[in-house]
Amino acid sequence: MKNSKKQKLKKLKVAIVADELQYWGGAQDDIVAFSKIFQNSVIYTSIYEQEVVEKFFKDFDIRSSFVQKMPFERKLREEYFLLYPLAFRLLNFREYDLVISVSSAFAKFVRPPKNVKHFLYCLTPPRYLWLDTRSGRRGDKWTYKLYSLLKPLFHSYWRRKDKQAARRADMVAANSREVSKRIKKFYGINPKMLHPPVEMGYIDFNEDMKSRKDWFLYVGRVEKYKGVDLMVKACIQSKKKLKIAGTGSYIQELEEIVKDLNGEEYIEFLGYVENDEKANLLYNTRGLIFPVKDEDFGIVPIEANAAGCPVLAFAGGGVLETIKEGETGRFFKEYSSDSLVKELERWDETKFDPKVCKEQAKNFSFEVFENKMTHLVKELLD
């Protein structure tokens, strides 16, 4: 698209709608990317954490729903969960040209006026409604226990409402082929394809595989659904050193697993790392391990490739379209620690070409994302 057309689109008054801004992750990365493309934009969300906004969104216009102002909102946040669809429904978008909802939950429930187009960037249909995975993180809450008991009564209702909300959007885009399959299956929609952008400017490229250190790396949230226990057990069993960069609700339990297996000499917990430290880790590690079973897309493997680092991942989800087997990484085919052990024992990072890794990562740059997005919006508005 010509620069003049890009500039014209950038002047559109755009509302970008996020499910929530409680922590930093891939969805929040996407919010920032859309804001860079559409500079005359405002970000709406159900609720936000002030610390997150001050750290990552300090230069943005952030507006929250009525849920943010509910009594004892911080203490009763989980209890207010089912108010979110109504909260998004009541947001007013009369003054905008375009509404972009970035959603894996309820942001898609927005109802812009008929003259305002709605672009739904679907990160995945809600897992707790359609896939029944990853919901265990909140299983100790009484509200979720109650919902589990009433699930036969309410599940079909919320599925129907979720499907209706998705089908009201004027255009739907998926962030990966994996998510596209889910959208087709659950919503009956053939979505556009728009891979999320990966920020690579802070990443240093290491073209000398022999200079890499004798340890593997995991970067991401430390949650059971991420397969971190499988990864830790495999590294201890194969006597491979592993650095874990990230925080999460599963970290204490994971530390106990390491102690029970006498694996302290192999596993190192680094906690949350800033971008400069993450870049240094990717520059030096012999390989990134990505043990997630059904990741929607997966940004960290692309960041690793941008650093010239190969990836060892489970053969499922979004990595199947971002990592090239034998060229930029390898896959373990069975979701078990034994399967991962076999790949760890045969791993040789010097067999990968760092330049090939970097070239593959470029397919997911911000520039590629911007070009595709501006074409889709032009198509939508025309």
Protein Blocks (a to p, Z undefined) as FASTA:
>chain_A
ZZklmmmmmmpccddddfbacbccfklmmmmmmmmmmmcbcdddfbdcfklmmmmmmmbc
cdddfklmgghklmmmmmmmmmmmmmmmmpccklpmbdcdddfblmmmpccdfklccddd
dfbdcfklmnopoklmmmmpmklmmmmmmmmmmmmmmmmmmmmmmmmpmbdcdfbfklmm
mmmmmnopacddddddddfklpccdfbfklpccbdddeddddfklommmmmmmmmmnopa
cddedddfklmmmmmmmmmnopmmmpccebjadfklmmmmmmmmgbdcdfbfklfkopml
mmmmmnopacddddehjllmmbcghkloccdfbdcfklmmmmmmmgcfklpcfklmmmmm
mmmcfklmmmmmmmmmmmmmZZ
